[in-house]
Amino acid sequence: MKVLITGAAGFIGSNLSRSYIKQGHQVLGVDDFSTSSRNSRHFSKLVDGDNFSFFEMGIEEPEALRYYQRFVGNIDLILNF
C-alpha cells in the first residue's frame, strides 16, 4: 500500500510513517518544517531508510497540488497531521 503522510517530520507523522514502513508499505512524507525540525531523531531515521520518500513543502502551495495530482491515483491512504 502507498501512504501519503503530511506532517511527516513531526512526532506523530514520523512515528506513524515508521509503523507503516515496518508493515512493508511505501510512505510518501510531506512537511514544510513549520512546526517540526529536520534534525529530529524520529525524522532523521526515516530519511535514511527504505520505502520512504520525502517532499519538502506545505500542502497549501500551488506546486504541491500539481505534485499530489500526479500521485493521487497511486496513493491508497492519505493522513494529515
C-alpha positions in Angstrom: 0.0 0.0 0.0 1.2 3.6 -0.7 0.6 6.1 2.1 0.9 9.9 1.9 1.5 11.4 5.3 1.6 15.2 5.7 3.4 16.5 8.7 5.8 13.5 8.3 8.6 15.2 10.2 6.6 15.8 13.3 6.3 13.4 16.2 3.0 11.8 15.2 3.7 11.8 11.5 7.2 10.3 11.8 6.1 7.6 14.2 3.2 6.7 12.0 5.4 6.6 9.0 7.8 4.3 10.7 4.9 2.0 11.6 3.6 1.8 8.0 7.2 1.1 6.7 7.7 -1.7 9.2 4.5 -3.2 7.9 6.0 -3.2 4.4 4.2 -0.2 3.0 5.6 2.7 0.9 5.4 6.1 2.5 5.5 9.5 0.8 6.2 12.0 3.6 5.4 15.7 3.2 6.3 18.5 5.6 7.2 22.2 5.4 9.0 22.1 8.8 6.9 25.0 10.1 6.3 23.1 13.4 9.0 20.4 13.2 12.7 20.1 12.6 14.9 18.4 10.1 17.2 17.4 12.9 14.6 15.5 15.0 15.7 11.9 15.7 12.4 10.5 14.6 12.5 12.1 11.2 16.3 11.6 10.6 15.8 7.8 11.0 13.1 7.8 8.3 15.2 9.7 5.7 17.9 7.1 5.8 15.5 4.2 5.4 13.9 2.3 2.6 10.3 2.7 1.4 10.3 6.4 2.4 10.2 9.3 0.0 10.1 12.8 1.3 8.9 16.1 -0.3 9.6 19.4 1.5 6.7 21.8 1.0 3.4 22.9 2.5 0.2 21.4 1.3 -1.2 24.9 0.5 1.5 25.7 -2.1 0.3 25.6 -5.7 3.0 23.2 -6.9 2.1 20.8 -4.1 -1.3 20.3 -5.6 0.2 19.5 -9.0 2.6 17.1 -7.4 -0.1 15.3 -5.4 -2.3 15.1 -8.5 0.4 13.1 -10.3 0.5 10.6 -7.4 -3.2 10.5 -6.2 -4.0 7.6 -8.5 -1.3 5.6 -6.9 -1.9 6.5 -3.2 -4.1 4.2 -1.2 -4.3 6.3 2.0 -3.8 10.0 2.9 -3.1 11.0 6.5 -2.8 14.7 7.5 -1.1 15.8 10.7 
